[in-house]
C-alpha cells in the first residue's frame, strides 16, 4: 500500500512570512494539521507504558520472573527488586505522559526506555532476534518520543 502524505498549504511551504514565525501560545498551521496524529502517538505510548507495568505486576511470579531466571538472575530479592523497579518506572512514565506531557516527560521516557533496552540487551541479547521483537519495537517508540519532543510547544 503506497500512501503519500497530505501536502501542506502553500503558505506553510514558503520561506518566511507570518505563517512560519513563532507565535507564543499559538500553533502554526503545520502544527494544527499534525495535532490529531500526535495525540494518537502520545496516547499509544501511554497505553504501552501502563499496560507493561500492569502485565509485569500481574506476571510477577510468571513470565516476569521466568524471563529474569532465563537471563541468569537468581530467584529471590534481585528478581523482585528488578520486577518492582521496572514496573514502578513504567507506571511513573505512563502517568507522566498521560497527565503532564512535556519535553521533560518525553526525554525521561526515552532515557528510561534506553536504560531498560541496554539492560535487556546485556541480560538477554537473543531478545533482538525474537520473532515478536520485544526490543526492536523500541526503535519506533524512540522515534515517536523524539517526534513528540520536537512537536511539543509547551513549557518544560
Buried (B, 14 or more C-beta within 10 A) or exposed (E): EEEEEEEBEEEBEEEEEEBBEEEEEEEBEBEEBBEEEBEEBBEEBBEBBBEBBBBBBEBBEEEBBEBBEEBEBEEEEEBBEBBBEBBEBBBBBBBBBBEEBBBBBBBBBBEBBEEBBEEBEEBBEEBEEEEEEBBEEBEEBBEBBEBBBEBBEEEE
